[in-house]
């Protein structure tokens, strides 16, 4: 079996086939962007709204349950000041 291999120092993007593929992908991306720009930009507000619940879910790591004290890894917080007086530590 006589198989040809690329030289060890040459990667695919620098070969003629790799350059042709990159040019083809750039042209395809440009044409897709110009033809569908209104559709893509019109969907951005909906994508931002859809991202809010996902961000909330991932940032809170699944929910609000399980608030722990300092011995279990949580932080100790002072009770809220309901008297209206300004505290000295704030």
C-alpha positions as CSV (number, residue, x, y, z in Angstrom):
1,X,0.0,0.0,0.0
2,X,1.4,3.3,-1.1
3,X,-0.2,6.1,0.9
4,X,0.9,9.7,0.9
5,X,1.1,11.7,4.1
6,X,1.4,15.4,4.6
7,X,4.8,16.7,5.7
8,X,5.2,16.8,9.5
9,X,5.5,20.6,9.6
10,X,2.5,21.5,7.5
11,X,-1.0,21.8,9.0
12,X,-4.3,21.5,7.1
13,X,-5.2,25.2,7.0
14,X,-1.9,26.0,5.1
15,X,-2.5,23.4,2.4
16,X,-4.2,24.4,-0.9
17,X,-7.3,22.4,0.1
18,X,-7.4,24.1,3.5
19,X,-7.1,27.6,2.0
20,X,-9.8,26.8,-0.5
21,X,-12.1,25.5,2.4
22,X,-11.4,28.7,4.4
23,X,-12.3,30.9,1.4
24,X,-15.5,28.9,0.8
25,X,-16.5,29.1,4.4
26,X,-15.9,32.9,4.5
27,X,-18.0,33.4,1.4
28,X,-20.8,31.2,2.7
29,X,-20.8,33.0,6.1
30,X,-20.9,36.4,4.3
31,X,-23.8,35.3,2.1
32,X,-25.7,33.8,5.0
33,X,-25.2,37.0,7.1
34,X,-26.4,39.3,4.3
35,X,-29.4,37.3,3.4
36,X,-30.6,36.6,7.0
37,X,-29.4,39.7,8.8
38,X,-33.0,40.9,9.5
39,X,-34.1,37.6,10.9
40,X,-31.0,37.1,13.1
41,X,-31.1,40.6,14.5
42,X,-34.9,40.4,15.0
43,X,-34.4,37.3,17.2
44,X,-31.9,39.0,19.6
45,X,-34.5,40.5,22.0
46,X,-36.1,37.0,22.3
47,X,-32.8,35.4,22.9
48,X,-32.0,37.8,25.7
49,X,-35.3,37.0,27.3
50,X,-34.7,33.3,27.0
51,X,-31.3,33.7,28.5
52,X,-32.6,35.2,31.7
53,X,-34.1,32.0,33.2
54,X,-31.0,30.0,32.2
55,X,-28.7,32.5,33.8
56,X,-30.8,32.5,36.9
57,X,-30.8,28.7,37.0
58,X,-27.0,28.4,36.6
59,X,-26.0,31.3,38.8
60,X,-28.1,30.1,41.7
61,X,-27.0,26.5,41.1
62,X,-30.5,25.0,40.9
63,X,-32.5,26.9,43.4
64,X,-32.8,28.8,46.6
65,X,-33.2,25.9,49.0
66,X,-30.5,25.0,51.5
67,X,-29.3,28.2,53.0
68,X,-26.6,27.1,55.4
69,X,-25.1,28.6,58.5
70,X,-21.3,29.3,58.9
71,X,-20.6,25.7,60.1
72,X,-21.9,24.3,56.8
73,X,-20.1,26.7,54.4
74,X,-22.6,29.6,54.4
75,X,-22.0,33.0,55.7
76,X,-23.5,34.5,58.9
77,X,-25.6,37.6,58.2
78,X,-27.0,40.1,60.7
79,X,-30.8,40.3,60.9
80,X,-32.2,43.3,58.9
81,X,-32.6,46.6,60.8
82,X,-36.3,47.3,60.9
83,X,-36.1,50.2,63.5
84,X,-35.1,52.8,60.9
85,X,-31.9,53.7,62.8
86,X,-28.6,53.7,60.9
87,X,-26.2,51.1,62.1
88,X,-22.6,51.9,62.8
89,X,-21.2,49.0,60.8
90,X,-23.0,49.8,57.5
